[in-house]
Amino acid sequence: MDEELRALTERLRVESGDGPGASAAYDRLVATGDLDELAAVLGEPGHPLWARELAAFRLGVAGDRRAFESLVLLLNHRDPPRCASAAHALARLGDPRTARAAAALATNELRVAYALHPVRLLVELRAPEAVPALITTLERRLRPHDPYRRVALACVEGLGTLGDDRAGPVLNEALAHPALAKEAVRALARIPGSR
């Protein structure tokens, strides 16, 4: 069992609780190899969030695109562990819509508090949408007293990882922010011609 699945199943075992049939339903979803059974959990009303998350995760890592919409919703959830598991599954799903969805979530100012995992997913995907989305998100985070420093730091780190010269100007602006300066120096060092 991969580490991400282990963490997810441990968290969801607790969340599934002791309600009538919850343990049996949980055990069935963890054990089944039937992708149609997992997809049914996403398509039928009445399933609890933990069951939908488990089904979407398992479908996503199996490359079944029926999980896409559910995983995108979870990527933008208020609960960081749900976002992290959704990002992990989306990175393995192989759906061409993933980068566009992650970029839309990362740049949505109304949901910026939940942008950390979409930003990290964009870096992992290395899709064409990644650099423009990270630049846009970081530019907005450089305003005075912006409370989303973790998102800004993830953008700086991600732009360094991607090493695209389009990031040079915004990374130079980030140097003026003490919380970002050290990582901005590292990021700039990874971009050709910006030393």
DAUR-V122193 format. One record per residue. PHI is phi in radians with two decimals (NA if undefined). BURIAL is I if it has 16 or more other C-alpha atoms within 10 Angstrom, else O. Layout:
[[PHI/BURIAL] [PHI/BURIAL]]
This chain:
[[NA/O] [-1.27/O] [-1.05/O] [-1.15/O] [-1.16/I] [-1.07/O] [-1.10/O] [-1.09/I] [-1.16/I] [-1.13/O] [-1.14/O] [-1.33/I] [-1.05/I] [-1.16/O] [-1.14/O] [-1.15/I] [1.20/O] [-1.98/O] [-1.13/O] [-1.04/O] [1.36/O] [-1.10/I] [-1.10/O] [-1.15/O] [-1.13/O] [-1.06/I] [-1.03/O] [-1.13/O] [-1.18/I] [-1.22/I] [-1.55/O] [-1.13/O] [-1.86/O] [-1.51/O] [-1.14/O] [-1.16/O] [-1.12/O] [-1.14/I] [-1.13/I] [-1.09/O] [-1.08/I] [-1.34/I] [-1.64/O] [-1.69/O] [-1.27/O] [1.68/O] [-1.43/O] [-1.20/O] [-1.00/O] [-1.04/I] [-1.21/I] [-1.12/I] [-1.11/I] [-1.09/I] [-1.12/I] [-1.10/I] [-1.06/I] [-1.11/I] [-1.14/I] [-1.06/I] [-1.22/I] [-1.48/I] [1.42/I] [-1.58/I] [-1.24/I] [-1.15/I] [-1.50/I] [-0.93/I] [-1.05/O] [-1.11/I] [-1.16/I] [-1.14/I] [-1.07/O] [-1.21/I] [-1.10/I] [-1.89/I] [-1.39/I] [-1.30/O] [-1.67/O] [-0.94/O] [-1.08/I] [-1.16/I] [-1.06/I] [-1.12/I] [-1.19/I] [-1.12/I] [-1.08/I] [-1.04/I] [-1.16/I] [-1.10/I] [-1.13/I] [-1.72/I] [-1.15/I] [1.36/I] [-1.54/I] [-1.14/O] [-1.42/O] [-1.07/I] [-1.09/I] [-1.11/I] [-1.15/I] [-1.11/I] [-1.12/I] [-1.11/O] [-1.23/I] [-1.15/I] [-1.73/I] [-1.39/O] [-1.10/O] [-1.28/O] [-2.14/O] [-1.06/I] [-1.07/I] [-1.95/I] [-1.50/I] [-0.99/I] [-1.27/I] [-1.06/I] [-1.09/I] [-1.10/I] [-1.12/I] [-1.00/I] [-1.13/I] [-1.10/I] [-1.27/I] [0.94/O] [-1.43/I] [-1.00/O] [-1.28/I] [-1.09/I] [-1.08/I] [-1.04/O] [-1.17/I] [-1.17/I] [-1.08/I] [-1.05/O] [-1.11/I] [-1.15/I] [-0.94/I] [-1.21/I] [-1.43/I] [-1.52/I] [-1.22/O] [-1.03/O] [1.12/O] [-1.18/O] [-1.46/O] [-1.82/I] [-1.13/I] [-1.12/O] [-1.16/I] [-1.06/I] [-1.11/I] [-1.09/I] [-1.13/I] [-1.05/I] [-1.04/I] [-1.11/I] [-1.13/I] [-1.13/I] [-1.08/I] [-1.29/I] [1.08/I] [-1.61/O] [-1.15/I] [-1.12/O] [-1.43/I] [-0.89/I] [-1.05/O] [-1.24/I] [-1.21/I] [-1.14/I] [-1.14/O] [-1.15/I] [-1.04/I] [-1.37/O] [-1.87/O] [-0.90/O] [-1.23/O] [-1.99/I] [-1.01/I] [-1.06/O] [-1.24/I] [-1.15/I] [-1.06/I] [-1.07/O] [-1.11/I] [-1.08/I] [-1.14/O] [-1.61/I] [-1.74/I] [-0.98/O] [1.37/O] [-1.84/O] [-1.30/O]]
